[in-house]
Amino acid sequence: MLNLDKIIDDVKNCKLIPENDIQELCFLAQELLIQESNIQLIDTPVTICGDIHGQLHDLLRLFRIAHDPPETRYLFLGDFVDRGFYSLETFLLLLCYKIRYPDRIFLIRGNHESRQITSVYGFYDECLRKYGSANVWRYCCDVFDYLALGAFIQSSSGNDDGVFCVHGGLSPAIETIDEIRLIDRKQEVPHDGSMCDLLWSDPEENIPAWAVSPRGAGYLFGYSETERFLFRNKLSLIARAHQLVMEGYKEVFDGGLVTVWSAPNYCYRCGNVAAVLTLDDSLNREYTVFESMLQDCNEIPTKKPVADYFL
Amino acid sequence: MALNSYLDDQDSAIRSTDFDALSCRLSTHLKGYIFDPYIELLIPNLINYKTLSVESQFKSLAVRRNLKKQFFGLFDITGKLDSTNATTAQRSITNTYQQGTLQRGQHPTLSRPQVLKSPVINRGTWLRTYSIDLIVKQFIDQSEIDEPIQIISLGSGNDTRAFNLLPQYPNLTYIELDFEETCKIKRCAILNPSTKLYEPLSIDHTSEDTLPQNHEQFRQIPAELHSSRYHLIPVDLRDLSFKEQITPYMDFTRKTLVLSECCICYLSTDKSNELLAFFKQILEKGVFLIYEPIGGSDDSMQNESVYAGNGNGSFDHPGGSSNISNQSRASSSYGEIMLRNLSTRSIDMPSLLSYGTIASQKQRLIEIGLDANHIGVSDLKFVYFNWVQQEILEKVTKLEFLDEIEELNLINLHYCLIVASWGFKLQSKFTPYQI
């Protein structure tokens, strides 16, 4: 039987979690996530967090500032892993909280929660380095396939327009939130199509409607498409992550869309601040901005001493 | 004595950046961004002779191990040093990597592509190489075919540009200046008969040149190497008396390109300005081509609108005008973090904040006596979106998936490319950033 509280403690201290425990955790998580719909319904108040990217110590700081679960209800918009040096601990901590407090923390899928991307951007390497085999990585990837694709936040009165939450953005193939509910999500993130777009697209202020994304997946979408989606789905806001913003958050399209970024000093190099967005019972927005902390975690050797530069 | 050994450590930390650059370039080469036929021949030599440069036996084992790791474990070298080593290493990498028959970017020994550098570093390294090559080519193309011209590469380190350029351009003389140890290692690498790197430099290899087999012998060998058109000269760029060392091999009246690819940024600002002023003074017709990081500033004068495209060869690109992230100017927090990160490796970069913007870089050259109209300074984000032809950009984009567009733009914003000429005007079809 898993001792979740002990695992949470160990993860926070960067102690190596036994492979069997991780396997067990991942099976448990799958059983839990399989019951969730593609679009999760979440009550207020809720604190929305953007990309974390394996920056465990900054995540712990986030929890200190915005309070640990279950005290605060959380929605994480994906991209838990890759780039930072503690992707595994970050993901395990979130999974443990999810299993421990399923109604107080919600996780949706980001474009980095995929086998293909994690094998390039660090998570695979990290698992291999820490465990000597790819088993742990495989267990985690199986969980990724079950993560929901988005969330819908309703005010407790039910009178206000809701908030749609997704990792990337809109898709030209999707007009209503209900259409997202029909996607068969339990698979590796496809290279194109609506599921891919939700996880990959970006808003862009200088285009009329849709444009090709320089990322090679998803689309750029403009003001008018955003307005239309908000109106059609009775929404006041689209909250998404996916793009580094130096100020931690950025509202565009007359406040109809916000990007939330929760990895301060991204990749230990970018010098940005991070933010989380808290919506109260009337869906009023409150942003909490925080900086990175210099961390020293000796139990597990970090991959590289410093970030790469062109020298 | 203590001060000396501290300075030695500082110097060796700076020298170590050579291998960072080379490792990035190898990654970019293997991914198919650039094609550099000499890099795979050079690296095993460098690993061998760098190891010989270390006195302590155990330290040299550690150095070898670290270098192998830095080059992604692709160069399979046994502990012994003999002339077949380099070829063995070369075979191990080229056997599975036959030029032309395999699709580039799909290196068979690299079934897991992540052993190389991350895409953002590959893309930035490619841009660095590509943009410097553009200007170098322009400089060469503007000379008459029989007009002798020179390139002086400061802190040239493990650069392969000379190998690539000299066979193509018979009117070119290439002079490389670097620390003594770096020159010694490069000299050995060039003279190794199994890799024949002396051929492109038109050096007549004589078998009398014995290569060192151990550290004792390494200490005895010379560091200089000369042919009719190639000169490798060990100098300390902080001491301008090196003029005497280079005078016999240079013609100060010829058109000369002075290249500093992440070199003078490691000098104190006084020393780097003295060095630039020195070349400005001794060369009749010259052009500075400088690539280096800029740490940013809070009162930067840069203006976002130019990213929409201006000047010749420019185009609009959706990622280029993104307003989602306010990254239109270099911010000093990036530079401060960079300094902090570099300091963990004992590397200092004095110019990073002193000349942290393209405006202050330009001002610095004006103060050295260059004509403001002949100075172009661009950040690399501008270069990326304005100098690279659309079709090349599309080709490069297809090589590997790059998720980190914002990060790439942010990093590129913190590097600059300076093209500044005197005594003649370098005609450039690339419009620099307008300050």
Contacts between the chains, C-beta under 8 A, distances in Angstrom:
chain1	res1	chain2	res2	distance
A	111	B	403	6.9
A	112	B	403	7.6
A	117	B	401	7.9
A	117	B	403	6.8
A	119	B	112	6.6
A	119	B	113	7.8
A	119	B	114	6.0
A	120	B	113	6.1
A	120	B	114	5.2
A	120	B	118	7.7
A	120	B	119	7.1
A	120	B	400	7.8
A	120	B	401	7.1
A	121	B	114	7.7
A	121	B	118	7.0
A	121	B	403	7.1
A	122	B	114	7.5
A	122	B	118	7.8
A	124	B	112	7.7
A	124	B	114	6.6
A	125	B	114	5.7
A	202	B	322	7.9
A	202	B	324	6.7
A	203	B	324	6.2
A	204	B	318	6.4
A	204	B	322	6.3
A	204	B	323	7.9
A	204	B	324	6.9
A	205	B	322	8.0
A	205	B	323	4.7
A	205	B	324	7.2
A	206	B	321	5.4
A	206	B	323	6.9
A	207	B	318	7.0
A	211	B	318	5.3
A	212	B	318	6.8
A	213	B	318	7.5
A	214	B	317	7.0
A	214	B	318	5.7
A	214	B	319	3.7
A	214	B	397	7.4
A	214	B	405	5.5
A	215	B	402	7.2
A	215	B	403	6.0
A	215	B	405	5.9
A	216	B	397	6.6
A	216	B	401	5.7
A	216	B	402	7.3
A	217	B	401	7.9
A	220	B	318	5.6
A	243	B	324	5.6
A	243	B	325	6.1
A	243	B	406	5.4
A	244	B	325	6.0
A	244	B	404	8.0
A	244	B	406	4.1
A	244	B	407	6.0
A	244	B	410	7.0
A	245	B	324	7.0
A	245	B	325	5.1
A	245	B	326	7.4
A	246	B	325	6.3
A	246	B	326	5.8
A	246	B	327	6.4
A	246	B	331	6.8
A	246	B	410	7.9
A	247	B	326	6.7
A	250	B	324	6.4
A	250	B	325	7.2
A	250	B	326	7.3
A	252	B	323	7.4
A	252	B	324	6.6
A	259	B	324	6.3
A	265	B	337	6.3
A	266	B	407	6.9
A	267	B	407	6.7
A	268	B	337	7.6
A	268	B	341	6.8
A	269	B	334	7.6
A	269	B	337	6.2
A	269	B	338	7.2
A	269	B	341	6.8
A	269	B	411	7.7
A	270	B	334	6.6
A	270	B	337	7.6
A	270	B	407	6.5
A	270	B	410	5.7
A	271	B	331	6.4
A	271	B	333	3.4
A	271	B	334	4.2
A	271	B	335	8.0
A	271	B	336	7.0
A	271	B	337	4.8
A	272	B	333	7.7
A	305	B	344	5.9
A	305	B	345	7.1
A	306	B	341	4.3
A	306	B	342	7.2
A	306	B	344	5.4
A	306	B	345	6.4
A	307	B	341	5.5
A	308	B	20	7.8
A	308	B	24	7.7
A	308	B	117	6.9
A	308	B	118	7.1
A	308	B	121	5.0
A	309	B	20	7.6
A	309	B	293	7.1
A	309	B	338	6.5
A	309	B	341	7.5
A	309	B	342	7.3
A	310	B	21	7.2
A	310	B	24	6.8
A	310	B	121	7.6
A	310	B	124	5.7
A	310	B	125	6.3
A	310	B	128	5.7
A	310	B	262	6.8
A	310	B	293	7.3
A	310	B	411	7.9
A	310	B	415	6.4
A	311	B	17	3.8
A	311	B	20	4.6
A	311	B	21	5.8
A	311	B	262	5.6
A	311	B	347	7.8
